[in-house]
């Protein structure tokens, strides 16, 4: 009788232990998958920027990119998990610091009139923050284009035309690429704010938007695909 009771208790213990270990494994798997999604967005952002700037005459002008304080990219992959819909998307941003480009900051963008302009197809969006005013808005971790920060469609080409006033007319210059076509994009009304879930997934903890963009946190190796591409084209623009 006593042996049977001991065996029963032991069996119950094993069952409980198996359940706990299984739950822990599931949580670890979900955390790994989440981090993979955040890292995938960083990779995709680097790919988008690389492809756009590799175009001979249909790209962000060198003078414009070379003058940008921060660069933000919303990658949209037809077969991926980061599809930019008609009114919502997720992106990654980096700003210039004394040490180089900052660790990536994750954000969401939604609302505004851009859904009417680009339709529902998958679209890549690039935003250049051109001055300290725009950078301060970005560092606030939530702002509205056209209200808190002036925005305008950016010029396109290897070089910006001499008669354009892109330096004066907007804090943020915006671009889109859809179905191979690259052009300036009006994004007035769009709201940008920190993507806290992706931030925790990528860094393993909460990192304030300003902390990342001001260079106060070290960029992990998984950030290099975006940051190295950004550094490469910024250096090319500075020549």
Buried (B, 14 or more C-beta within 10 A) or exposed (E): EEEEEEEEEEEEEEEEEEEEEEEEEEEEEEEEEBBEBBBBBBBBBBBBBBBBBEBEEBBBBBBBBBBBBBBBBBBBBEEBEBBBBBBBBBBBBBBBEEEEBBBBBBBBBBBBBBBEBBEEEBBBBBBBBBBEBBBBBBBBBBBBBBEBBBBBBBBBBBEBEEEBEBEEEBBBBBBBBBEEEBEBBBBBBBBBBBBBBBBBBBBEEEBBBBBBBBBEBEBBEBBBBBBEBBBBBBEEBEE
